[in-house]
Amino acid sequence: MKLHHLRNVVAVVERGSLRAGAKHLGLAQPAVSRSIKELEQELGVILFERNKFGMTLTRAGEVFVRRAKAIQAEFARTLAEMEHLRGEDRGVITVGCSSATLIAMVPTIVNRFHVKYPNIRIKLLEGSLPMLETQIRDGLIDLYYGPVAPGFVDPAMTIETLFENERMIVGRRGHPLRHATSLEELVGASWVTTPMAIDSDNEVNSVFAAAGLPAPRIVMQASSAMNLAVIVATSELLAPVPQQWTEVIRATGLMERIAVREVSKAPKICALRRANIPLTPAAEFLNDLAMRAAATYVHRLRGSA
């Protein structure tokens, strides 16, 4: 098995068909098809089911592609580290982060990073730990910054707390409940939630449960911060969000905070990465900047308290 076998299989899967995969690679379709059959013979398993509708991964194929992507990611890290030793810096650092992290830390990191590493691209994947955990485990994401649920422990992961966090309630500008001061006044409202935990409804329900109130009516789940902002700004739905959304409210003018008293703490914001995969020098530098940005953010919060 050679690297081009992995590359060809991954290209076919990512592009959706043998033809598109071959075109992306700049290879003839029969050549890609032949390399996949050679690989299947070597492994002794069928990776793709072939039918008139195209090619579909088998269970063995799904496992192989997951591992192939991890191998490709580690190979890319190795090349990047060798280039660094030669005095050259190129490549990509993949960072998973939540909306709270994007607002609180990322803007202060990027410019400083590119002063030292102007030719390295930072690829940001927005999401929570449950959404990105598999990619972190497989080494496809170098660093993750965002909320980690209480009690989450994994010996394969290095986890470091950056700062404690709090929630607030937001609604559209001019929302009929904008003057509420107690959660009890919001019991009859409809809510939108985000997948910040494996049980996404808990992001809303836990706020009410902590105040001894019945669970509210959840009618929609957003998949990203952008989804959530659009839904809240254009509907009657309310949402619990991290306190960093104060910046989003100020910048857009489309939402406002509903200043109820009983809002509970949000999950703590942590830095997380695979314990057994060494970071490249550039990723180490980026992580160091993130730690400093978190410390600066905490200092700023304490100063404004």
Secondary structure, DSSP 8 states (H G I E B T S, - for coil): --HHHHHHHHHHHHHSSHHHHHHHHT--HHHHHHHHHHHHHHHTS--EEEETTEEEE-HHHHHHHHHHHHHHHHHHHHHHHHHHHTT---EEEEEEE-HHHHHHTHHHHHHHHHHH-TTEEEEEEE--HHHHHHHHHTTS-SEEEEE--TT---TTEEEEEEEEEEEEEEEETT-TTTT--SGGGGTTSEEEE--SSSSTTHHHHHHHHHTT----EEEEE-SSHHHHHHHHHTSS-BEEEETTHHHHHHHH-SEEEE--S---EEEEEEEEEETTS---HHHHHHHHHHHHHHHHHHHHHHHH-
